[in-house]
């Protein structure tokens, strides 16, 4: 639930058509102008940035306040729903699957940004939450009140069951002819989605994948060790598997639905190695893969789920694919 220091009750995410809000203050000092038009759907503070926000660190409180204030003036979601982005008039063309676990600080932002950037597409967002104990599902249910349950679908699971099975679970509920998979932690910015769609239409590609390792791609917010680890993992996989794609460990992709169903049915990996297996299997099956350069940004809120066990699993998966593909 969303809480403010000034009240013990939960906040409701306001409608994007709301036209008034009180000034934001920190200790009585105004830190931003009065939002005169529409409120950002991720307004957490009921007009106040003081006190405990989500009971997170002081720096996170400032980031949340800043995000709420900056976005409160943007009519993007409203424009998207009034224009071609409204899937209520027919079947959505794109199903966007977003797996979540403890992403309560990110899920509303990612949904907002998808609506803002996909103004000319019919789409649905499928949130596959693995029983997050932090209240992620409560936030998603409030987002459904704003955007509609036909636009934001919550398809929860009882516990963490793996990234690959999360995509399979989301795919069962997808209505679109194309499926986008992306992370909820804001490392995959929805501003690239129009480029993915445009690339697919121009080339007829079966898969469009975001890549950090071509011109105009990159990584922001990682330390040197993590950059070397990621780069080394990709170079090793490129050398041994020759997959036909420059970024094997990325998970920001657009698939033709039929292609995703075919490829995912032949994958056996779990965790982060699943992404590598998907591309390798697709290449071996002869599917057409195109790439779009992206800048991967390290998560703003929450804790990365990448650990030593995932690195060991990646190496094991690499050996398995070398022997079986």
Secondary structure, DSSP 8 states (H G I E B T S, - for coil): ---BTTBSS------TT-------EETTEE-S----S---TT--STT---S-STT--HHHHHHHHHHHHHHTT--HHHHHHHTTT-GGGS--SEEEEEEESS-TTTHHHHHHHHHHH-SSS-EEEEEEEB--TTSHHHHHHHHHHHH-TTTEEE--BSS---HHHHHHHHHHT--SSEEEE--SSSSS-GGGHHHHHHHHHHH--SEEEEESSSTT-EEES--HHHHHHHHHHHHHHHHHH--S-S-SS---EEEEHHHHHHHHHT----TTHHHHHHHHHHHHTT--EEEEE-EEE--SSS-----HHHHHHHHHHHHHHHHH-
